[in-house]
Amino acid sequence: MNRVRRGLTPRTLRGRLSLTALTAAALLMTVLTVVFNAVMERHLGQQADDELLSRAAAVATTVDTRGPRVRVLETGHDELLDTNVWIYAGGRLLEGPPAGNSAPQRPPSAAPGSSVPAPGNPLTAAADRLAVQGLRTCSTVRGDRHRLVRLCSDIVTGGRTTATVVTALDLAPYRSSADSMLLGSLVLDALMLACTYALTHLMVGRALRPVRDMTEQATRWSAVGSAQRFGTVRRPAELARLGASFDALLDRIRAVLRHEQQLTGELSHELRTPLARIVAELDWWRARPRSTAETRATHEVIAEAAHSMRAICDTLLDAARDTTQSPARAPGTAEVGPSLRRLTELQVTAGGVEIRVETQDAPLTAGVTANILERIVSPLLANALRHAEMTVAIRARPASGAVRIDVEDDGPGVPKTFAADLFQPGRRADPDDGHDGAGLGLSLARRLARAAGGDVVHDADHTPGARFTVTLPTG
């Protein structure tokens, strides 16, 4: 049953709304049709009774009740008054329908050919019953050929005696009129329902057209992460709320796409260095035959670079999951001094640039894992080596419940015009400076530091060169 019901239910909202409107209209028209036909049938019945009583009143003018006995006066054209008429004095029949016309007369519009009922037929019996009651009342009986006949009685008073006049009328024309009105109302209902469904289907389609257009537009915008939104166009209240929901959804989709692009860029940025080491070692190893010891050393360098790549991938992916899911995870710890020294050992310096690591004798522990610490400091160190002239200094010390790491170089420093965009992803002070950086290192360092509860800032007052300060919670 449920499967059949689902099969009959339209699949589109337009079809369902049209079906709902059609159902409501059908219920309303059914009620109106029943009420209308009941009122009209009652009205036709009242018309028949009025006709009968009018005829009874006309016949009553020919009845004389002033004397001791009831007399029926003869008048011109009394055959019209005597048609389908019974006159009683008390319960005694004085005069009935004339011979050959004792059946109820049909109106001129009805088909002729009424049969003559025999004495004692159902109409006469019904007239007798009404006369015995002695009231002004009406009754419906079945005549010959099962036709419905309406009889009404009227009391004639004003003299010494009382008479009763009973008149009869065939209800077939009235029933025919009632049936015609019922059929006409059903045909009209069918036409109205067809028009209702067609107009509802059309109007709902026009009303839902903006929704369809907005849905298609949102699909196109979400595919490319567009910054366009629906809130800039004035719309009706319902469409405005739908547009606001679409805008919020598009903002989330764009944030996800931007996060995905950022993660992809950061991975490629961080993996470039270990991949360069692997390529360099392989080129060096294939340049000429190597001894077993040299081959083993090359294998160790490649293995170390591969381990570094895996650590980079794990660190960045874990940081990305922390950002999107915010799971409750216990922070790690790392010895700052050994981590910084291991990081400097992996750097390839050029032009005789010296790297100095200065730490206190007492162990200094940061509240992040060693991989996170290296990923924070590594872009700062690579940036310093790229711009330094002679020296890069890394200094680590405690500072008010936190760990502070300064990365300094003696290069030209950061241009003041670029200081505001220094940590923006993909921004570089000089895109034509000759190196293939993507401008993601500083933004990655700050993002990882802030995710751990710290920060990375640029000291604009430091001269000469540039100084970047990393602040991390203590472990």
Stockholm file with secondary structure:
# STOCKHOLM 1.0

chainA/1-475         MNRVRRGLTPRTLRGRLSLTALTAAALLMTVLTVVFNAVMERHLGQQADDELLSRAAAVATTVDTRGPRVRVLETGHDELLDTNVWIYAGGRLLEGPPAGNSAPQRPPSAAPGSSVPAPGNPLTAAADRLAVQGLRTCSTVRGDRHRLVRLCSDIVTGGRTTATVVTALDLAPYRSSADSMLLGSLVLDALMLACTYALTHLMVGRALRPVRDMTEQATRWSAVGSAQRFGTVRRPAELARLGASFDALLDRIRAVLRHEQQLTGELSHELRTPLARIVAELDWWRARPRSTAETRATHEVIAEAAHSMRAICDTLLDAARDTTQSPARAPGTAEVGPSLRRLTELQVTAGGVEIRVETQDAPLTAGVTANILERIVSPLLANALRHAEMTVAIRARPASGAVRIDVEDDGPGVPKTFAADLFQPGRRADPDDGHDGAGLGLSLARRLARAAGGDVVHDADHTPGARFTVTLPTG
#=GR chainA/1-475 SS CHHHHHHHSCSSHHHHHHHHHHHHHHHHHHHHHHHHHHHHHHHHHHHHHHHHHHHHHHHHTTEECSSSSCEECCCTTHHHHHTTEEEEETTEEEECSCTTCCSCCCCTTSCCCCCCCCTTCHHHHHHHHHHHHTSSCEEEEECGGGCEEEEEEEEECSSSSCEEEEEEEECHHHHHHHHHHHHHHHHHHHHHHHHHHHHHHHHHHHHHHHHHHHHHHHHHHHHHTCCCCGGGSCCCHHHHHHHHHHHHHHHHHHHHHHHHHHHHHHHHHHHHHHHHHHHHHHHHHHHSCCCHHHHHHHHHHHHHHHHHHHHHHHHHHHHHHHHHHCCCCCCCCEEHHHHHHHHHHTCCCCTTCEEEEECCSSCCEESSCHHHHHHHHHHHHHHHHHHCSSEEEEEEEEETTEEEEEEEECSSCCCGGGGGGTTSTTCCSCTTSSCCCCSCHHHHHHHHHHHTTCEEEECTTCCSSEEEEEEEEBC
#=GC SS_cons         CHHHHHHHSCSSHHHHHHHHHHHHHHHHHHHHHHHHHHHHHHHHHHHHHHHHHHHHHHHHTTEECSSSSCEECCCTTHHHHHTTEEEEETTEEEECSCTTCCSCCCCTTSCCCCCCCCTTCHHHHHHHHHHHHTSSCEEEEECGGGCEEEEEEEEECSSSSCEEEEEEEECHHHHHHHHHHHHHHHHHHHHHHHHHHHHHHHHHHHHHHHHHHHHHHHHHHHHHTCCCCGGGSCCCHHHHHHHHHHHHHHHHHHHHHHHHHHHHHHHHHHHHHHHHHHHHHHHHHHHSCCCHHHHHHHHHHHHHHHHHHHHHHHHHHHHHHHHHHCCCCCCCCEEHHHHHHHHHHTCCCCTTCEEEEECCSSCCEESSCHHHHHHHHHHHHHHHHHHCSSEEEEEEEEETTEEEEEEEECSSCCCGGGGGGTTSTTCCSCTTSSCCCCSCHHHHHHHHHHHTTCEEEECTTCCSSEEEEEEEEBC
//
